[in-house]
Amino acid sequence: MKKIFIILLLILSITNIKAYENDYFKIDIPDDFKEEQTEDNVYKWTKDNKYIAITISNNNTLKYDIATYTNEDIEKQKEYLKNNLNSNLEEYKVNVDVTNIEKVNLNDKTILRYNLYYPTKDATGYDIYQIGNVFTTNNYIITIIYSSDNEINEDEYSFINNFVIKDDNVINIDRRKYIYYIVAIGVILGVIGYIVSLKKHK
């Protein structure tokens, strides 16, 4: 009887998912997220005040490789991300907090992961929490942002574990002349997400 109860609990806790695949990646998206029209290598799914966004840019020439980043490099990325977000949102008087920026291993790749917090309750009725992930492969720089109006727990973010990039790890590594560039897309996604949420409440 106890076994049957545990099995029933597991079945009830499973979130339905839908597979998405293109020439660059494949991922399982929770099926209550609605796909939006995509353009310029930006893919987005939304549900109420939450969204998943994926962007792709070129890494053919620069050959950025997060696996080679030092602690000093990561700290510079954090400062760059924070300064640029706050600069872009200066007119909205929002100070974004960047925390937990670190290298982590995911599906045999070393990625850069960071948390963002937007104290926006006065403007939108809710605060914004985001987790960003930056992947560097031989041909692509891919950023995934998960944005929520609540603090993000591991269960709702577990879809990232199924993310597969159709490309090899970086080879022929060049010097990192423009190290800050790889988080630029994350800045854009974060700002767009906030501005869109503001327009909804006007």
CORGIPE-V749923 format. One record per helix or strand of 2 or more residues. SS is the DSSP state (2 for helix, 1 for strand). FROM is the first residue (numbers start at 1). LEN is the number of residues. Records with the same first field share a line. If there is no record, write none. Layout:
SS: FROM-LEN, FROM-LEN
This chain:
2: 2-12, 66-3, 71-18, 90-3, 121-4, 158-5, 179-22
1: 17-5, 25-6, 34-2, 42-6, 50-9, 97-10, 109-10, 128-9, 140-9, 164-2
